[in-house]
Amino acid sequence: MKLFIGNLPYDINQAEVQALFNQYGEVVEANLVIDQFSGRSKGFAFIEMANRTDGHKAMETLNKQGYKNRQLVCREAKPQKKGKRRR
């Protein structure tokens, strides 16, 4: 199950995001989106959990949960649209 996590603090790193979700089950992939110019987080990430049960548990627990003075947004990721990529 793939999750979208928004409103993350800008000073968070990949390892912190993965550790946050490892509490709820096996994380297959954690992808923190980084700004290419500043090198810091853009404030959102995509997490792929090994199974739907763990994904739902993480989503229900972390959605609207406070983390480093930010209220997280956690929901199921929508499929990526095919088309032209903006640059």
N, C-alpha and C positions, 0 to 999 in steps of 0.2 A: 504494500500500500504506500502510495506516495503522498506526502503531506507538504503543504505550504505553511511556512512560519513567517509571520510578519511582525513588525514593530520591535525587532531585536535591537539591542543597544549597538551603537556604531563601533564600540571598542571590543566587541566579541570576536573570538577566533573560531576556526574550524573545530578544534579539539573540544572547546567548551560546548558548542552546539551538539556535537556527537555525544559528549558525556551527559548532557541534559536529557537526551532521548534514550540513551542506553539503559536508563533506569526503568524503562517501560517495555523493553524487549530488544531483540537483535536489530541493530541498524545495519542495513545493507550498504547504503550510501548516504553521505551527508554532503550537501553542496551549498556552502555559504557563498552568496553572490558578493563579489568584491568589485569596487570601483577601480577601473584600470588606471586612472590618473593619480588618485590619492592613495590607493593601496589599502583602504579601509573598507569595512563592511558597508553595504548599501542598506542594511537593516532588514534583510529577508533571506530566507534559505529554503531549500527543498530537502526533505528527508525521506528516504525510502526505508520502510520497515519491512522485516522479513514476512510478517503475516498481518492480515486485516485486524485480528483481535488485538494485537499489541498496538497497531496503528490507531484504532478507535480509543483504546485506553489512554494513550498519550494525548490524542486530540481532545478528549473530554476533560482530562486533567489539566492540561496546559493552556487551553483556550481561555482567554481573559484572566489568566494567572499573572501576578506580578513577578517580574524578573529584572533585577537591577534598575528599579524605578521606572520600568516600562510595563505596559499591559500587553502581553503577547496575543497575537492572533494566530490560531492554529486551525487549519481546515484541510480537507482533502484537496489535493492539487488537481486542477483541470488539465485535460490532455493538451499538449502543446499544439498550437495551430500551425499548419503547414502554410508556408507562404514566404514572401520576401522578408528578410531580416533587416531591420533598420541599423544604420551605422552612424 
